[in-house]
Amino acid sequence: MNSKIVRTALITCLLVSAQFCQASANSKTNGLQEDSALQVYLPREVAIKDDCLRLGQVSIIRGKESLVAKASEITLGRFSVPGQEIIIDRPMVLSRLACNGIPASKVTLTGAEKIRVKQQRQTIKGNEFVELASSFLKKNPPGRSVCRWDPIRTPTDLVITGEGKDIKLSPRLAPSGARDQAKVQTVVLADGKQIGAREVTFRLKYNCRRAVTLVEIGAGTVISSDNVKIENTISSHPEPADWSPPYGLIARRRVPANTVLSPHMVGPAKPTVIVGRNQNVVIRIEKPGLLVTAIGTTMQDGRAGEYIKVRNVDSQRIILTRVNEDGTVEPVF
């Protein structure tokens, strides 16, 4: 056989083999690219049963099986209160995929720009009514000094019959006969019609101030910032509207250190004695067009505004009088 023909045949075989190998490599590369690509379709609206949102629940995902499984389990949020709607957009989906090791270059998004996600349910749990009512009070506190509210009891579950209903929950404050309680009534609407309601009662806690003794205070001691400090505390009852530090009041009895002062422990300082016992005073009766005076002897000490007994010197009669600020006394008839 001619050697030239043999060389030509060999070269041709090598060229065909190289083209075949190149085609096989290209096929494998395209296959890898297809396997690594992820296609995610986003619908406009989705209703799910769970509290936790996962990408696989709110979209249609295609691609390599292992990659689809990984992407399907990526969380996108959680329903915090009944009736809540969550909006998920494309940037959020790409961000969550990237955080889980799937870059945007490997993802193709189709469908809607945003997904409106609602919760599909047939039973609303009692604790969900509590959470919704608590969230309502946080936005609409029943008083300026209210700092906390604790549910007294959990209402019963509400079972909803029928499919495909648009369920909405509308909380509102309900009248309460107790000052330290608040009631929230949640009305449940299905397709705009009320199908039930649940009420949650909370026990309220208030921000208050209190006076605490720094040292032991003896009876008759004047209360001041030197022997008493003002603390912030939480109470089951609201602070009185006229509350003020008890400075200037007098301790009615001995009060140990680190004691919370209560109203019965202190009182106003007594005015000074204007007339003393067995002192001669002027008994004065004054009316329009009439002024009568007499001399009397007091039978007890007297301060302005107090009522004391006085003996009339002329008649020796004992009468009840009121002490005036100028030291005279006025008979009480």
Buried (B, 14 or more C-beta within 10 A) or exposed (E): EEEEEEEEEEEEEEEEEEEEEEEEEEEEEEEEEEEBBBBBEBEEEBBBEEEEBBBBBBBEBEBBEEBBEBBEEBEBBEBEBBBBEBEBEBEBBBEBBBEEEBEBEBBEBEBBEBBBBBBEBEEBBBEBBBBBBBBBBEEEBBEEBBBEBEBEEBBEEBEBEEEEBEBBBBBEBBEBEEEBBBBBBBBBBBEEEEBBBBEBBBBBBBBBEBBBBEEEBEEEBBBEEEBBEEEEEEBEEBBEEEEEBBBEBBBEEEBEEEBEBEEEBBEEEEEEBBBEEEBEBBBBEEEEEEEEEBEBBBBBBBBBEBEBBBBBEEEEEEBEBBBBEEEBBBBEE
